[in-house]
């Protein structure tokens, strides 16, 4: 599974994937461009054999914290290790950060289990965080200080 940095040429396909997976909560092309261009962002993609993205992930590093903003995997490519590969890439590029944070829907049992299996633990709850009124769990994973790099 090849993981590569996203480029502006990927935006339309990533916006399509967002709509497929998240529906009304999807990021649009403008939001994706902002992620590609924003300081401290890392946006990585894994392509399916068809050439379309099978999945992608986004993180934002600010000082000692990495915010895991998205891991998105096309439904037909789930359960094959792609989400793990995307997460591992982000974890390998954390700079001097000492922890990674994320929010995940309390009702998304598969995602909660995925993150728990990768060393994340619950530190807080954000009530009614999502558009549908569901709560978000705030999860954290400690990082070995300075173990990651910021290079592509």
Secondary structure, 3 states (H helix, E strand, C coil): CCCEECCHHHHHHHHHHHHHHHHHHCCCHHHHHHHHHCCCEEEEEEECCCCCEEEEEEEEEECCEEEEEEEEECHHHCCCCHHHHHHHHHHCCCCCCCEEEEEEECCCHHHHHHHHHCCCEEEEEECCCCCCCCCEEEEEEECCCCCCCCCC
